[in-house]
Amino acid sequence: MKTFPMFLQMAGRRVVIVGGGEQAAQKARLILKTEAEVDVWAPTLDPELSDLVKAGRITHQIARISPDSFSDTALVFIATGCPGTDMALHTLAKDAAATVNVVDQPDLCDAITPSIVDRDPVIVAIGTEGTAPVLARQIKTKLEEILEPRLGDLAALAGRLRQAASARLAPRARRDLWRWVFNDSPRQLFTSGAERDAAKMIKTAIETGDFGATRGGSVSLVGAGPGSKDLITLRGVQRLQEADAIYYDRLLDPEILELARRDAERIYVGKAPGCHTWPQEKITQTLVSAARRGQRVVRLKCGDPGVFGRSTEETSALKAAGIPFEIVPGVTAACAAAASLGESLTDRGTIDTLVLTTGHRENGYRVPDAITDLRPGTCVALYMAVGAAPQIKRQLTRDHPDTALEVQVVAKAQRQGQITLTCPISELDVALKANGITGEAMLMVRRSNAHRHVTAAPVPLTAIGT
């Protein structure tokens, strides 16, 4: 980021606007949404600004402008409409060490005015660092549609009740309370216009401590997807934002953790192939212990927890301990790899069977049964199979000598450094070595119903790095 977003306390602070026309009026409208004291410096004012002066909402200054005019200010807006005059005034304001916004001159701006969605006290500011104001306005329009008009009033009510909630409820119960307020019946009532009923419901919940919240701990096994931050599901993001503790493997995009609550505990359990910092048994025991302490736990796994994610060992232990849990699915690597190639894993009439399997078992690498019996109309997607590539090559070239089988390889699917390649099965191990692929790759072998026989030269190796 070149700019840092921040909300400034404006109550009782001085804002100077230089200019008396429409541009200055626009800035005055914006700042008058706050509790700042507004001084407008200009020889003359347009009718809108004049009316604001008469109403006592702004002060009109006509004295000669000097650096002292800009002293002790929270913000200065310069909007005379004349680029040369604006530049000269910018110099004077900077001599007073003011924070300055010069309208339509981003190079002279210490602060850039964002597009604002106003649900006071809920404020959403959208900025593009001055590069794309039209895009910022488009985003603002979308958010205006999403956020109900009375949302700010509900937030203000919650603010007034926070002290009562703090006096009666423990920290965990308070988090559960506000989660219920903003996700459940109170928000629905408020949105429908039943503000009094919503307020009464919240106050009763604070007094009784009864608002349908889960009292004990719980565990969510969340699929983070193939790695890219924007491929985690909305439910997965919600669980991260609710979590007290997050246990995660080798995240393919560390920014996924930025989606979590800031004060959530983050514990790296380091399950890299061949190097398990945390044995599975320790991870499982820790999840149970954390939930028993009343924590809301997220076990964050790459891909989908139910596809070669060893989730059964964890869910079995949670069931045995009586710990409530849920599985939040994620985009599995096979889907991500096929999408990277712009292809489907199945194809009506040619590929009607999809097999997800692995080349890595508890006792080492081996050729999966689906490869040894590769039938027409089948796509086999192989997880963790790079180490078994030589055996897979030998098996397929021996069993299908007259079939021109190709293998597609996607390493680091949907991530920076992604590599995709297609090659004849006879060149699989050579292609992997040539492209430096040693792990974290999907192998996909298709044998269509309309498979072709070898009548020409072998398919050449093609590789694309993105």
N, C-alpha and C positions, 0 to 999 in steps of 0.2 A: 504494500500500500504506500502511495505517496502522501496520502492524507489520512489523518486519524480521526475516526468518528467519536464525538463526545457531546454530551448534553451539558450545557452551562447553566448554573444557577443565575437567574436574571432578576429576581425580586429586589427592587430598590436600586438596581445598578443602572448606570447611565449609558444610553446608546445615542450616538450622533449620526444623523443622516444629513448629508450635504446635497442639496438639490431641491427644487420646488415643483418638479413636473411629475409625469406619470411614473417614471422609474423610481423616483423617491417615494411616491405614494404606495407603490407596490411593496417596498421595503417597510414602510410604516405599517401597512396592513399586517404584514408578517410579524413584526416585533410587538405590535399591540395585542397579539394573542398571549404574550407573556406579561409579567408584572414589572417590566423595565420602565424607567423614566426616559422619555424620548425627546431629544432636542433636534429640531430641524433648522439647518442653517441655509438660508437662501434669500435673495433680495425680494422675490415675490413667490407666492404659493398658488398652486392651482386650486379650484374650488373644493376638492375633496380634502386637501390638507388644511385649507382655511377653515372648513367646518370642524375639523378635528381640533384646531387651535381654539375655536369658540367653545367647543365642548369641554375644553380643559384636558384633553387626552394627550396632547403634545404641546411642546413649547417652541415658539418661533423665535429664532435668533437672527438678527440682521447686522450684528457688529462685524468688524473686519476679522477675517479668519487668520489665526496664527497657530503655531504648535500648541499653545495653551488651550485652544478650542477643543483639542482632542485628548487632553489629559484626563486621567481617572475615568476611563471609559471601558465598558465591557466589549463593545464592538463599535466599529465605524463603517458606515456605508457611504460610498461616494458615488453619486448618481446625477451629475449635472447634465449629462447628455453630450458634453464636449470632451473628446478624448484628451486634448491638450490640457484643458483645465483639470480634468480628473487626474492626470498624471502629476500635475503640480501640487494638487491637494493631497495626493498620496504621499508625496515627499514630506509635506508638513506633518501629516498624521504619523508617519514613521519616525519623524524627529521627536514625537511625543511617545514613542514606543507603543503605539496603539495597534490593536489587531484589526486589520482593514480588509474590506471587501469592496473592490471597484467593479461596478456593474459592467458586464460584457468585456472585461479585460482580465482573464484568468491569470495571466503572468504577474499581475499586480495584486493578487488576492492571497492574503494569509489564511482566510477562511472562505469556503465555498458554500453557498446556500443550497441545501438539498431540496428535493421534492419531499413534501411532508404529508403524511396521512395523520390527521388530527382526531384522536378519540380521547381527548384530555381526561385524565392524566396519561393515557396510553398514547405515545407518540412514536410513529415510525418515520425515520428519515432515510431517504434513498439518494445515494450519490454516485456519480460516475467520474469523479475527479475532473469534471468539466468537459469530458470527452464526448458524451452522448446524452444531452439533456432530454432529447425526445424519448430515448429509451427509459430514462428515469421517470418521465411522465406516464409512459405505458405501464411500468411496474406499479406506479402509484394508483393508476386506474384499476388494475387487477386487485390490489390490496383493499381499495375502497369497496370493491364488490364482496370481498371475503369477510371483512371485519364489520360486524353488525354495528349500526349507528350508536346504540346505547352501551357498547362495551366499556367505554371509559367510565360511565356511571357505575357499572358493576365493579370496576377496578377501584374507583374512589370509595365505594362502600366497603370493599375488602380492606382498604387502607384504614378506614375509620374503626374497623373491628379487629385489626391486628393486635392491638394492645390487650384486648379482652381475650383473644385466642392465646396470646403468649402467657397470660396469667393463669389460664386453666388447662392448657394442653402442653404435653411434652413436645420436643422438636420434631420427632418422627410423626406424631399425631397431627401436628400443625401442617406438615407437608402434605399429609393425606387429606386434611381438611381442604386446603386450597386447591389441591388437585381435583377434589370432588366439586368444589365450587365452580371451577372454570371448565370442567369437563362434563358435568352431569346436570342434575335437575335445577340447581339454582340458576345456571346460565340459561338454560332453556326457558325457565319462567321469566327471567329478566328480558330475554329477547322477545318473548310473546307479549310483553307489556305489563306483566304481573310483578312489578318491582317490589311492592309491599310484601307479597307472599314469599318472594325470593329472600328478602331481607329477614323476614320472620323465620324462615327455614334455616338460614345460616346461623342466626342468633341462637336458635334452639339447639343446633348441632354443637355450637361452642359450649353451651351450658351443660349438655348431656354427654358430649363426647361420642354421640352416636350419629354417624353419617355414612354407614355402610363401608367403611374402610377395612382393609385387611389388617388384622392386628399383628399376626406373626410375620415372619419373613417369607420371601418367595424367590424363585429363580426363573429367569427368562433366558432360554438358550436362543440367542439371536444370530441369524445369518447375516454377515456383513457384506455378502456378495463377493464377486471375484476380486475386489480390491478397490475399485474406484469409488470415491466418496459418494458420488451421486447415484450409485446403484444399490445402496441399502434401501430397504422399504421404509415407508412412512411410519409403520408400526415399530420397526426397529429403532428409528430415531426417537420415537416417543419413549420407548423403554430405556434408551440411553439417558434421556433427560429426566427420567424418574429414578434412576438407579442410585443406590448408596455406594455400591462397590461394583467394579467392572473387572472381570478376569479375561484377559485377551491373549491370543496367540500372536504369531507374526502378522501383524496387520499389513496388508498390501498398500494401504494408504493411511499413514499415521493421522491424517487430518480427520479420519472418521471419529477419533476420540474428541475432536473439537465440538462434535455434536452433543457430547454428554454434558450433564450438569457440572458446573465449575468445581463444586466441592465434593464431587464423587471420587471415591478412592479408586485408583487405577493400579491393577496388579498384573504385571507381565508374567505369563506362565511358560513362555518360550518353547513351544513344541515344534522345533525345527526338525526335519528329517535326520535321523541318526544322532541327534543332539537334544535330548529332552531335559531341559533345565528343571522342569517339574514333571515327575512321573505322573501318569494318569491317575493312579490311586491317590496321590497327594492332592491333585486338583479336585477330584471327586469329594474327598473328605473335607476340603476347605469350603466348597460350595455348601455342603450340608451344615457345617459349623457356622458359616456366615448367616445363613438363613435362620438357623436356630437362635442367633443373637438378635433376630428381628430385622435384619437388613433386607433391602430389596436388591437382589443380586442380578447382574447380567453376565452371562457367559457368552462372550463375543467370539464367534467362529467365522473363519473365512468361508465363502461359498454358502452352502445350505447345511445346517446342522445335521440333517438326516441323510446326507449323501457323503459317505466316507468321512464323517466328522466325529466318529466315536461317541455320538451323543447317547447311545443306548446304555453305555456304562454309567453315564452321569444320571440319566433319567431313572434307571433302575435303583440307584442309590437314593435318589430323592423320593421315589415311591416308598422304598423300604423305611425311610425316616419320617414319612408322612409330611413331607415338605411340598406345598403347592408349587407347581411349575407350569410353564408353557413353552412351546417351541414356536419361534417366529421364523418362518422360512426366509431364505435368501436366494439370490440368483446363483445357481450352481455353475461350476467352471465349464461344463460341457455346453450349456446354453450361451455363456459368455464367449466361448471360443468360436462356436458356430456363427454367432452374431458378428464377431470380428471378421469373419470370412465373407459375410454377406450371404450366408446360406442357411438353409433349414436343416435340422437334424433328421427330419423325415421328409418323404416326398411321395405323394399319392401315386401309386402305380409302379414305383421303382424301389422305394425304401419304406416298408410298412412295419418294421420292427426296429426298436431302438434299445440297445443294451448299454447300461452304464456299469463298468467294471473297473478293476484295478490290477495293475501289474505288480503290486507290492503287498505281500502277505506278512503275517507275523514271523514266518520263518525265512523271509527274504523275497527276492524277485522271482516271478514265475510267469509262464504263459497262461492267461485266463482260459477257462473252458470255452468261452464265447469265441475265442480266436481259433482254438483247435477244431471247432465245429461251426465255422463261419458259413452260414446258409445264405442263399440268394434273398434279396430284399431286406438285408440287415445292415444297420450302421452300428458299429461298436465304438463307443467313446471310452478311452482308457485314461484313468487317473493314475498319477504316480507310477508311470510305466516306462519312463525314459531308461531306467536301469535295466529293464527287461527287453529293451529294443532289439539286441542281437538275437535273443531267443524267439521273439515275435517274428522277426524277419525270416529266420530259418524255418519256423513252423509254417508260415504262409507260403513261402516260395516252394516248399516241399509239397504242401497239400493242394496248392492251386497253381501248378506250373503253366497251365494254359489260360489263366485269367489275368488280365492286366489290372492288378490291384494297385491303387494309389493310397498313400497315407497322407493325411493333412495334420500338420503340427502347429499348434499355437502356444507360444511361450509368453508368460506374463500377460494373459488375455485382459484386455480393457485397461491396461496400465501403461504408464510411460515405459518405453523400452520394449513394447510388444514386438514379437517376431512371429510371422506366419510363413509357412512354407508348405509346398506340395511336392511329393516325389514318389517314384515307383517304390514299392515295398522292398525291392532288392537293394535300394540305395539308402534305406532308412538310417542305419547307424552312421554311414558316411555323412549324410546330410545333417544329422544332429551334431556330429563332431565339427563339421565345417562352420556351423553357425553358433558354436559355443553353447549349445543347449544341454545342460546337465541335470536340470530339475525344473519344477514349477511349470510343467508343460502338459497340454492335453494332446493325445494322439487319437485320431479318428480314422477308422477304416470302414469303407463302404463297399458292399457287394450288392449291386442292384439286381433286380429281377431280370433286367435286360442287359446282363453283363456281357462285355465284349471279349473276344478272343484276341490274342496277340497276333497281329498281321503286319505290324510296322515296327519302327525303331522304338526303344524305350522312351517313356515320357521324360523330358528333360527336367532337371531340378530347378525349381523356382523358389526364391526366397524374397520376402519383403520385410523390412524392418520399419516400424512406425514409432 
